[in-house]
Amino acid sequence: MRLNNKVAVITGSGSGMGRAAALRFAAEGAAVVLADVNDTALDEVCAEIDSAGGKAVSFRADVSSAADVEAMVKAAEDSFGGVDVLYNNAGYWRYAVDGYQVGETDAPSPLLTEDMWDRTIDINLKGTYLGARFGIPALRRRGGGVIINCSSVAAFRVGHGASDAYTAAKGGVLALTRSLAVEHAPENIRVNCIVPGPIATPLVERMPAEDRDAFAKYVPLGRWGTAEDIANMALFLASDESSFCTGQTFIVDGGYLAL
Ligand SMILES: NC(=O)c1ccc[n+]([C@@H]2O[C@H](COP(=O)([O-])OP(=O)(O)OC[C@H]3O[C@@H](n4cnc5c(N)ncnc54)[C@H](O)[C@@H]3O)[C@@H](O)[C@H]2O)c1
């Protein structure tokens, strides 16, 4: 029970890595605030935690909306008395919407529509900023706490369908992590960033199965990661086991970036 008496807010927890972290955190004793734009998915995860004997509430929030994120933090404080862990996991990758080809290098940025640029930056980067903006005062009220951000291997390597806005947004998340960590370390607030490699979640389910299989050759460990692989890292970062870690980037990619 590494998160006993802790309250954790997890964005994008209706699916994939956010869902896996929510289940894991609840099993380790945390009261979890599930936040997502997908109400149905939230209800399902909430019921799953409930039936396993854990504590969770769900809250519909779009992380790119300041009003929603402020209300999400307030809902956490109202429900469980405070916030100890904020996991800014929600993200958006346009290939999940528009289709994906292995080996495809993304269209050059001039072909990216301004709408798509804005949406990608707003959810991935501004959403992380808004989490910090409203989450840090809540962590401060508890005498400290933890923020976990979510970047991507796309911030380091362009290609395989990831570049332009997504790469810029996820690179921004790395830089924002370092900046927040240094600024808020004196308040006992630790800020770290997970860099997932290829992880089999609903985000990438639209890829054709043969492309998914082919992608594994870019991963030295020879497989796609699981949402639980990331939840294990998130649990380490949320718990006191990582008490001397801040401002850091934790790559969980099966060796993808080492290749
Ligand atoms: N799956 C991968 O291979 C991979 C690799 C690197 C990074 N990532 C990042 O990991 C994170 C989790 O991705 P996943 O694979 O679990 O995706 P997923 O699609 O399974 O889950 C993402 C969840 O975020 C929610 N969401 C989307 N936009 C939102 C918004 N504006 N506000 C609130 N919630 C919103 C979705 O409804 C969904 O439930 C994302 O930040 C993603 O960019 C994923």
PDBQT file of the ligand as one rigid body, heavy atoms in Angstrom, charges set to zero:
ROOT
HETATM    1  N1  LIG A 301       0.335   4.765 -26.677  1.00  0.00    +0.000 N 
HETATM    2  C1  LIG A 301       1.547   5.149 -27.013  1.00  0.00    +0.000 C 
HETATM    3  O1  LIG A 301       2.269   4.451 -27.740  1.00  0.00    +0.000 OA
HETATM    4  C2  LIG A 301       2.111   6.443 -26.474  1.00  0.00    +0.000 A 
HETATM    5  C3  LIG A 301       3.474   6.697 -26.659  1.00  0.00    +0.000 A 
HETATM    6  C4  LIG A 301       4.030   7.857 -26.135  1.00  0.00    +0.000 A 
HETATM    7  C5  LIG A 301       3.235   8.750 -25.427  1.00  0.00    +0.000 A 
HETATM    8  N2  LIG A 301       1.900   8.489 -25.269  1.00  0.00    +0.000 N 
HETATM    9  C6  LIG A 301       1.142   9.438 -24.454  1.00  0.00    +0.000 C 
HETATM   10  O2  LIG A 301       0.621   8.726 -23.341  1.00  0.00    +0.000 OA
HETATM   11  C7  LIG A 301      -0.560   9.369 -22.855  1.00  0.00    +0.000 C 
HETATM   12  C8  LIG A 301      -1.669   8.353 -22.690  1.00  0.00    +0.000 C 
HETATM   13  O3  LIG A 301      -1.950   7.796 -23.962  1.00  0.00    +0.000 OA
HETATM   14  P1  LIG A 301      -2.730   6.414 -24.166  1.00  0.00    +0.000 P 
HETATM   15  O4  LIG A 301      -1.937   5.650 -25.180  1.00  0.00    +0.000 OA
HETATM   16  O5  LIG A 301      -3.051   5.799 -22.869  1.00  0.00    +0.000 OA
HETATM   17  O6  LIG A 301      -4.037   6.971 -24.914  1.00  0.00    +0.000 OA
HETATM   18  P2  LIG A 301      -5.582   6.575 -24.851  1.00  0.00    +0.000 P 
HETATM   19  O7  LIG A 301      -6.175   7.166 -26.090  1.00  0.00    +0.000 OA
HETATM   20  O8  LIG A 301      -5.772   5.119 -24.592  1.00  0.00    +0.000 OA
HETATM   21  O9  LIG A 301      -6.091   7.393 -23.578  1.00  0.00    +0.000 OA
HETATM   22  C9  LIG A 301      -6.067   8.792 -23.558  1.00  0.00    +0.000 C 
HETATM   23  C10 LIG A 301      -7.261   9.283 -22.761  1.00  0.00    +0.000 C 
HETATM   24  O10 LIG A 301      -7.162  10.722 -22.743  1.00  0.00    +0.000 OA
HETATM   25  C11 LIG A 301      -8.457  11.233 -22.918  1.00  0.00    +0.000 C 
HETATM   26  N3  LIG A 301      -8.383  12.585 -23.453  1.00  0.00    +0.000 N 
HETATM   27  C12 LIG A 301      -8.112  12.970 -24.722  1.00  0.00    +0.000 A 
HETATM   28  N4  LIG A 301      -8.177  14.284 -24.821  1.00  0.00    +0.000 NA
HETATM   29  C13 LIG A 301      -8.494  14.752 -23.587  1.00  0.00    +0.000 A 
HETATM   30  C14 LIG A 301      -8.700  16.041 -23.064  1.00  0.00    +0.000 A 
HETATM   31  N5  LIG A 301      -8.633  17.131 -23.840  1.00  0.00    +0.000 N 
HETATM   32  N6  LIG A 301      -9.008  16.167 -21.755  1.00  0.00    +0.000 NA
HETATM   33  C15 LIG A 301      -9.127  15.071 -20.963  1.00  0.00    +0.000 A 
HETATM   34  N7  LIG A 301      -8.935  13.827 -21.411  1.00  0.00    +0.000 NA
HETATM   35  C16 LIG A 301      -8.631  13.675 -22.703  1.00  0.00    +0.000 A 
HETATM   36  C17 LIG A 301      -9.132  10.281 -23.886  1.00  0.00    +0.000 C 
HETATM   37  O11 LIG A 301     -10.556  10.387 -23.818  1.00  0.00    +0.000 OA
HETATM   38  C18 LIG A 301      -8.612   8.939 -23.401  1.00  0.00    +0.000 C 
HETATM   39  O12 LIG A 301      -9.472   8.373 -22.440  1.00  0.00    +0.000 OA
HETATM   40  C19 LIG A 301      -0.858  10.478 -23.852  1.00  0.00    +0.000 C 
HETATM   41  O13 LIG A 301      -0.342  11.704 -23.339  1.00  0.00    +0.000 OA
HETATM   42  C20 LIG A 301      -0.078  10.066 -25.101  1.00  0.00    +0.000 C 
HETATM   43  O14 LIG A 301       0.234  11.175 -25.913  1.00  0.00    +0.000 OA
HETATM   44  C21 LIG A 301       1.321   7.374 -25.792  1.00  0.00    +0.000 A 
ENDROOT
TORSDOF 0
